[in-house]
Amino acid sequence: MVEEAEADLRTRFTPSFIEKTKRCKEALILPEQVLQLPEEAKSRQCGGDGGVLCGLWELAEAEKIGFEIDFSKLALKQETVEICEFFQLNPYLLTSAGSYLVLTEHGEETLESLKNAGVPAVRIGFVKEQNARTLVNGEETRYLDRPAPDELSRWWKERKESEE
């Protein structure tokens, strides 16, 4: 996205910010790193359409579970936040290639395995017996809705239409 919209981004951001953003690709998590997880851990790549909220929905549907997620634990790079703000995109609905959700009964062991593989990881929540899929952000609690269409796809479509 940065390369494709670089001219637009240069109207607001410095060249060093844009170059730093381009280098973010180097920090993507690779499938080989996730394959080092303990066998019991179930992993789902969140790189598909719809971003992390879609990934959470799909994981819950596949496993027939509910959950409680601490929304503040969902890490976003500051560059992502600022570029999404510039283009009026929701970063939580943006394709999140290089990110994974892992469901396991062995949380500490899994976090340690990921750390040893050089993968930044954090526990974002826990499974609940009831089917409720809640997102907690400080004092606010809301339920996860069926995910909206991917923001990056929407952006591409709108950009193409405006060029025609």
C-alpha positions in Angstrom: 0.0 0.0 0.0 2.8 2.4 0.9 4.5 2.1 -2.5 1.2 2.4 -4.4 0.1 5.5 -2.5 3.5 7.1 -1.9 2.7 10.3 -3.7 -0.4 10.8 -1.6 1.5 9.9 1.6 4.3 12.4 0.8 1.7 15.2 1.1 1.5 14.5 4.9 4.4 12.4 6.0 8.2 12.9 5.9 10.4 10.9 3.6 12.0 9.2 6.7 8.6 8.1 8.0 7.7 6.6 4.6 11.1 4.8 4.3 10.6 3.4 7.9 7.1 2.3 7.0 8.4 0.4 3.9 10.9 -1.4 6.1 8.1 -2.8 8.3 7.8 -5.7 5.8 11.0 -7.0 7.2 9.4 -7.6 10.6 6.6 -9.8 9.3 6.2 -13.1 11.0 6.9 -16.1 8.8 5.0 -19.3 8.6 8.2 -21.3 9.5 8.4 -19.4 12.8 4.8 -20.4 13.7 5.4 -24.0 12.7 7.8 -24.3 15.7 4.8 -24.0 18.0 3.9 -27.0 20.3 1.7 -29.5 18.5 -1.3 -28.7 20.7 -1.4 -25.0 19.5 -3.9 -24.2 16.8 -2.8 -21.4 14.6 -4.7 -19.3 12.0 -3.0 -16.8 9.9 -4.8 -13.4 10.0 -3.4 -12.3 6.7 -6.6 -12.9 4.9 -9.3 -10.4 4.1 -10.8 -8.6 7.0 -7.8 -8.3 9.3 -7.6 -9.4 13.0 -11.3 -9.0 13.7 -12.1 -11.3 10.8 -9.4 -13.7 12.0 -10.9 -13.8 15.5 -14.4 -14.4 14.0 -13.1 -17.2 11.8 -11.2 -18.8 14.6 -14.2 -18.7 16.9 -16.5 -20.1 14.2 -14.0 -22.9 13.3 -13.6 -23.9 17.0 -17.2 -23.2 18.0 -16.0 -21.1 20.9 -16.6 -17.7 22.6 -13.8 -15.5 23.9 -12.9 -12.4 25.7 -10.2 -10.3 24.0 -8.4 -7.4 25.6 -8.5 -5.0 22.7 -5.6 -2.9 24.1 -3.3 -6.0 23.6 -3.8 -5.9 19.8 -0.6 -4.4 18.7 -0.6 -1.9 15.9 2.5 -0.2 14.6 2.2 3.6 14.8 2.9 3.9 11.1 -0.2 1.7 10.5 -2.3 3.9 12.7 -1.2 7.1 11.1 -1.6 5.9 7.5 -5.0 4.4 8.3 -6.0 7.7 9.8 -4.8 9.6 6.7 -6.9 7.3 4.4 -9.8 7.0 6.9 -9.4 3.2 7.2 -10.1 1.0 10.3 -6.7 -0.8 11.0 -8.5 -3.7 12.7 -10.3 -4.5 9.5 -7.2 -4.1 7.3 -5.5 -7.1 5.8 -2.9 -8.1 8.4 -0.4 -10.3 6.5 2.3 -11.6 8.7 0.1 -11.9 11.8 -1.2 -15.0 13.4 -3.8 -16.0 16.0 -2.9 -19.0 18.1 -5.3 -20.9 20.3 -3.8 -23.2 22.9 -4.3 -24.6 26.3 -0.5 -24.1 26.9 -0.3 -20.3 26.9 3.0 -19.8 28.7 4.8 -22.6 26.8 3.5 -21.3 23.5 4.6 -17.7 24.3 8.0 -19.0 25.3 8.3 -21.0 22.1 7.5 -18.0 20.0 9.9 -15.8 22.0 12.6 -18.4 21.4 11.9 -18.3 17.7 12.2 -14.5 17.6 8.5 -13.9 17.2 6.9 -11.1 19.2 3.8 -12.5 20.9 1.3 -11.5 23.5 -1.7 -13.1 25.1 -4.7 -11.1 24.0 -7.5 -13.0 25.6 -9.1 -16.3 26.7 -11.7 -18.8 25.6 -15.1 -18.7 27.2 -17.5 -21.6 27.4 -20.5 -19.5 26.2 -20.6 -18.4 22.6 -20.2 -14.7 23.4 -17.3 -13.0 21.6 -16.5 -10.0 23.6 -13.9 -7.2 23.1 -12.9 -5.3 26.2 -11.2 -2.0 26.0 -10.8 -0.4 29.4 -14.3 0.1 30.8 -16.0 -0.6 27.5 -17.2 -4.0 26.5 -18.7 -4.8 23.2 -19.5 -7.9 21.2 -17.7 -8.8 18.0 -19.9 -8.4 15.0 -19.6 -10.4 11.9 -16.6 -8.7 10.2 -17.1 -6.0 7.6 -15.4 -6.3 4.2 -11.6 -5.8 4.2 -10.6 -2.2 4.4 -7.7 -2.5 2.0 -10.0 -4.0 -0.6 -12.4 -1.2 -0.1 -9.5 1.3 -0.4 -8.3 -0.2 -3.6 -11.7 -0.2 -5.2 -12.4 3.5 -4.2 -8.9 4.5 -5.4 -9.5 2.8 -8.8 -12.9 4.4 -9.2 -11.6 7.9 -8.4 -8.8 7.4 -11.1 -11.4 6.6 -13.8 
